[in-house]
């Protein structure tokens, strides 16, 4: 919601706080923590900070690669935009 309104600073703080809490309470290897890291990475990408986002994206990919059965949940190419995001 913050990013839709263009309030990057608040969105970044909210997402980073969420990630910090997830790491503290759920642990660094919990699915919820990885999703929170991916959310921060997407926000950073949207702000043009790809080099800062990349380690977080890699973390999410490394986690998901542990579960090959999740491959079936990948959206088909027709469902994604140019960057591979679901429309």
N, C-alpha and C positions, 0 to 999 in steps of 0.2 A: 504494500500500500504506500509506504513512504517513497519508494522509487517511482511509482506512478505519478505522485505529486511532485516529483523532482527534488525531494529532500534527501539527497545522497548522504549527507553527514549523519542524520538521524537513523537512516536505514543501516548505514555501516556500523554505527554504535550498537543498534539493536541486534544485528546479526552477529557481531563479534561477542557481545554479551551472551547471546544464546549459545554460541560455540563454547565459550569459556565455562558456562554452567553445565553444558552437556559433558564436556571433558571432565569436569570435577565430579559430577554426580553419576553419570552413566559410564564413564571411562572412555579412553581414546579409541577403543576398538568396537564400540557399540554402534549399531546401525544409525541411531538417532544422532550421534556425534558426527558420523561421516556425512549424513545428510546436512547437518548444520554447517560443516566445513564446505560442502558443495554449494550451499546457499551463499556463503561469504564469497567463494570463488566466482560465482555467477555475478554477484553484485560488483566485484572488482573488475571483472571482464566488461561489464556494461559501462563502467566508468573509465574504460580504456587502460586499466592497470593489469594487463595480461601477465606480465612477469611476476607480479605479486600473487596473482590468482593461480598460476601454473602449479606450484607445489600442493595447493589444496585440491586442485582437480586430480593431480596424480595420486594423492592420498585416497581419494574416493574411488578412482579406477582400481588401484591396488587392492582395496578392500573388496570391491565387487568381483574382482577376478577370482576370489576365493570361492565363489558360488556360481559355477558354470550353469547351474539350473536356472539362474536368473536371466540367461541369454534369451529365453523364450519371451520375456517381458519387454524386450527391446522394441521400440516402435518401428513400424515398417517405414521405409523411405518416404512413402507418400504422406505419412503423418507428420513429417518433420519439416522444418524450415531449412533455409540455406545453411545454417550453422548446426543443424542436427537437433535443434530443440523442438519439442512438440508444439505445434501451433495451438 
